Structures are given as C-alpha cells and as structure tokens.
C-alpha cells in the first residue's frame, strides 16, 4: 500500500507580490518529491506568479480554486530539492 502524501498548508493571505511567490518557492524547497503544498493567498497577481514559479521549478500545479478573494493552489513537489 503506498504511503499517504503529506500536504503542508501555507497561509499567505494579505501578502502582496512578490511575497507569495517567494514564500511558496522557499516552502517547496523544504519538501520532498511527492509531497504537496496547499497555498492560500489573496494577491490577484498570484494567479500568474505561482504557475510561472512552478514552470521554472519543475513542480506540478494540481489545482487552482477561487473562493471570493482567496486563491488556493495545490502543488505537488516533483523535483528533488537542489541546494
């Protein structure tokens, strides 16, 4: 039976560009391949910045949901952390 995937939640509500992308990058670097990161933010630019960050880093965006002003990204860490 496969192990349960770990999901880490990151609340970035109220932060403005570029902080959501920078803090998401830092959080992803701390994860192992196969783990998930759930990012909550309210910055409208995050809808552009977070997917661009993931393209750059090689990680996978599983879903994006909007709930009013809140945007929730679920990201799967696919690359081994590099230092």
LUMZA-575279 format. One record per residue (C-alpha): z, y, x; residue in one letter. Coordinates in steps of 0.2 Angstrom, whole numbers, padded with zeros to 4 digits. Example, Ala and Ser with C-alpha at 12.3 -4.5 7.8 and 13.67 -1.06 7.14 Angstrom:
<sites>
<site><z>0039</z><y>-0022</y><x>0062</x><residu>a</residu></site>
<site><z>0036</z><y>-0005</y><x>0068</x><residu>s</residu></site>
</sites>
This chain:
<sites>
<site><z>0000</z><y>0000</y><x>0000</x><residu>x</residu></site>
<site><z>-0005</z><y>0017</y><x>0008</x><residu>x</residu></site>
<site><z>0009</z><y>0030</y><x>0011</x><residu>x</residu></site>
<site><z>0011</z><y>0044</y><x>-0001</x><residu>x</residu></site>
<site><z>0003</z><y>0060</y><x>0005</x><residu>x</residu></site>
<site><z>0015</z><y>0074</y><x>0009</x><residu>x</residu></site>
<site><z>0012</z><y>0090</y><x>0001</x><residu>x</residu></site>
<site><z>0020</z><y>0106</y><x>0008</x><residu>x</residu></site>
<site><z>0021</z><y>0121</y><x>-0003</x><residu>x</residu></site>
<site><z>0018</z><y>0139</y><x>0004</x><residu>x</residu></site>
<site><z>0023</z><y>0154</y><x>-0007</x><residu>x</residu></site>
<site><z>0013</z><y>0169</y><x>-0001</x><residu>x</residu></site>
<site><z>0014</z><y>0179</y><x>-0017</x><residu>x</residu></site>
<site><z>0015</z><y>0198</y><x>-0014</x><residu>x</residu></site>
<site><z>0007</z><y>0197</y><x>0003</x><residu>x</residu></site>
<site><z>-0009</z><y>0206</y><x>0007</x><residu>x</residu></site>
<site><z>-0024</z><y>0202</y><x>0018</x><residu>x</residu></site>
<site><z>-0024</z><y>0196</y><x>0032</x><residu>x</residu></site>
<site><z>-0006</z><y>0188</y><x>0030</x><residu>x</residu></site>
<site><z>-0011</z><y>0174</y><x>0018</x><residu>x</residu></site>
<site><z>-0025</z><y>0168</y><x>0029</x><residu>x</residu></site>
<site><z>-0014</z><y>0170</y><x>0045</x><residu>x</residu></site>
<site><z>0001</z><y>0161</y><x>0037</x><residu>x</residu></site>
<site><z>-0010</z><y>0147</y><x>0030</x><residu>x</residu></site>
<site><z>-0018</z><y>0144</y><x>0047</x><residu>x</residu></site>
<site><z>0000</z><y>0143</y><x>0055</x><residu>x</residu></site>
<site><z>0006</z><y>0131</y><x>0042</x><residu>x</residu></site>
<site><z>-0009</z><y>0120</y><x>0043</x><residu>x</residu></site>
<site><z>-0007</z><y>0119</y><x>0062</x><residu>x</residu></site>
<site><z>0010</z><y>0111</y><x>0059</x><residu>x</residu></site>
<site><z>0003</z><y>0097</y><x>0048</x><residu>x</residu></site>
<site><z>-0003</z><y>0080</y><x>0052</x><residu>x</residu></site>
<site><z>-0020</z><y>0074</y><x>0047</x><residu>x</residu></site>
<site><z>-0019</z><y>0068</y><x>0029</x><residu>x</residu></site>
<site><z>-0005</z><y>0079</y><x>0023</x><residu>x</residu></site>
<site><z>-0008</z><y>0093</y><x>0010</x><residu>x</residu></site>
<site><z>-0004</z><y>0111</y><x>0009</x><residu>x</residu></site>
<site><z>-0002</z><y>0120</y><x>-0008</x><residu>x</residu></site>
<site><z>-0004</z><y>0138</y><x>-0005</x><residu>x</residu></site>
<site><z>0002</z><y>0151</y><x>-0019</x><residu>x</residu></site>
<site><z>-0004</z><y>0169</y><x>-0017</x><residu>x</residu></site>
<site><z>-0009</z><y>0184</y><x>-0027</x><residu>x</residu></site>
<site><z>-0020</z><y>0193</y><x>-0015</x><residu>x</residu></site>
<site><z>-0038</z><y>0194</y><x>-0023</x><residu>x</residu></site>
<site><z>-0046</z><y>0193</y><x>-0006</x><residu>x</residu></site>
<site><z>-0038</z><y>0176</y><x>-0003</x><residu>x</residu></site>
<site><z>-0051</z><y>0168</y><x>-0014</x><residu>x</residu></site>
<site><z>-0063</z><y>0172</y><x>0000</x><residu>x</residu></site>
<site><z>-0052</z><y>0172</y><x>0016</x><residu>x</residu></site>
<site><z>-0044</z><y>0155</y><x>0013</x><residu>x</residu></site>
<site><z>-0060</z><y>0145</y><x>0011</x><residu>x</residu></site>
<site><z>-0068</z><y>0154</y><x>0026</x><residu>x</residu></site>
<site><z>-0052</z><y>0149</y><x>0036</x><residu>x</residu></site>
<site><z>-0054</z><y>0131</y><x>0031</x><residu>x</residu></site>
<site><z>-0073</z><y>0131</y><x>0036</x><residu>x</residu></site>
<site><z>-0068</z><y>0137</y><x>0053</x><residu>x</residu></site>
<site><z>-0053</z><y>0125</y><x>0055</x><residu>x</residu></site>
<site><z>-0062</z><y>0110</y><x>0048</x><residu>x</residu></site>
<site><z>-0049</z><y>0106</y><x>0034</x><residu>x</residu></site>
<site><z>-0054</z><y>0102</y><x>0016</x><residu>x</residu></site>
<site><z>-0051</z><y>0113</y><x>0001</x><residu>x</residu></site>
<site><z>-0046</z><y>0100</y><x>-0013</x><residu>x</residu></site>
<site><z>-0044</z><y>0113</y><x>-0027</x><residu>x</residu></site>
<site><z>-0043</z><y>0131</y><x>-0032</x><residu>x</residu></site>
<site><z>-0034</z><y>0136</y><x>-0048</x><residu>x</residu></site>
<site><z>-0031</z><y>0154</y><x>-0055</x><residu>x</residu></site>
<site><z>-0016</z><y>0157</y><x>-0066</x><residu>x</residu></site>
<site><z>-0016</z><y>0176</y><x>-0071</x><residu>x</residu></site>
<site><z>-0014</z><y>0185</y><x>-0054</x><residu>x</residu></site>
<site><z>-0009</z><y>0169</y><x>-0045</x><residu>x</residu></site>
<site><z>-0021</z><y>0159</y><x>-0035</x><residu>x</residu></site>
<site><z>-0016</z><y>0141</y><x>-0030</x><residu>x</residu></site>
<site><z>-0026</z><y>0132</y><x>-0016</x><residu>x</residu></site>
<site><z>-0023</z><y>0113</y><x>-0012</x><residu>x</residu></site>
<site><z>-0029</z><y>0109</y><x>0005</x><residu>x</residu></site>
<site><z>-0030</z><y>0093</y><x>0014</x><residu>x</residu></site>
<site><z>-0027</z><y>0093</y><x>0033</x><residu>x</residu></site>
<site><z>-0042</z><y>0083</y><x>0040</x><residu>x</residu></site>
<site><z>-0041</z><y>0088</y><x>0059</x><residu>x</residu></site>
<site><z>-0028</z><y>0083</y><x>0072</x><residu>x</residu></site>
<site><z>-0019</z><y>0098</y><x>0077</x><residu>x</residu></site>
<site><z>-0025</z><y>0106</y><x>0093</x><residu>x</residu></site>
<site><z>-0015</z><y>0117</y><x>0105</x><residu>x</residu></site>
</sites>
